[in-house]
């Protein structure tokens, strides 16, 4: 979509375009919900020569299914959440795989197993059992919150679990050293896999920790002078999170885009959803809503409940414009930033959770139940609720 405008009228506009410079269409809407998510725009690495690579190259989020990897020499740049899924899935298929690692991640066991027959029967027939099982999973994940937000030493059991998995699955001491993280657990995304370490330990897979100097037409050269030939380059270098290009597409009532406002002041939104200066705009998975330990579905459901409560209150009061006040937004974000100061995301390392202002606007720094409680109902006192100019002029 080329652009959207959250105007001070009842109806903002959204302009869409067909692919490859097709015709544009302008839509008018009373509410604009930005639901693109946080991990939607791939971030490509700034590596010398990468544009001159003559083999196949693609980002993990834009997978080229027409490329046959069988028998090819493949390089994967990055060792984040995408890479730990991709590496095990292609290691047996390719002729050789080079995995370029900048920072070793914490990998913890995937404690999955098939449900037994009697368990499946019980989950189908015993009233409330599925809710109890789900609540149990949620509860144990919430136990990580104090360690992530206040005292990193409380994460030691999970760090020991990751260390134990590495020791059990990788016997080579030098490779194990390369795969051992040197940062505080939780400050970067914790990864879950039972197959990543065994894939890295294969004889036809090399873990490269020397920085990349440049990408050549058919190879990658590292700073130690080693040149490794490749046929396919898979880029697993994450996404634009705090600087998403989608923010350029949304313009507020002052004529500034979200990119301009958030670039100047840092990402901020009331309850992670509404933004001062952008009336009738709601952002799903907005600032300070991401999680490092639990399910984002819980957060999204909370935001949807808040949005629906807002619509009901506007209808009740006869208002068609809702804009959060600057004071309410500032108070909310002061509360957020105060709780982030001791968190692992700010003190533990640098990561995509942080923005250029040193804040961590990508994560929610508290219990998920508290977010659900705070978004349970719309808070009209935090908003300027009014009738739009359109209705005042038309009397409709």
KANORWO-V89821 format. One record per helix or strand of 2 or more residues. SS is the DSSP state (hx for helix, st for strand). FROM is the first residue (numbers start at 0). TO is the last residue. If there is no record, write none. Layout:
# KANORWO-V89821
SS:FROM:TO  SS:FROM:TO
This chain:
# KANORWO-V89821
st:2:4  st:11:16  st:23:28  st:31:33  hx:49:51  st:55:58  hx:59:61  st:72:76  hx:82:89  st:95:99  st:106:107  hx:116:124  hx:128:141  hx:144:148  hx:151:168  hx:172:177  st:190:191  hx:195:199  st:204:207  st:211:214  st:218:221  st:226:228  st:231:234  hx:244:248  st:249:250  hx:257:264  st:280:282  hx:295:316  st:320:323  hx:325:339  hx:343:346  hx:367:373  hx:379:381  st:382:385  hx:388:393
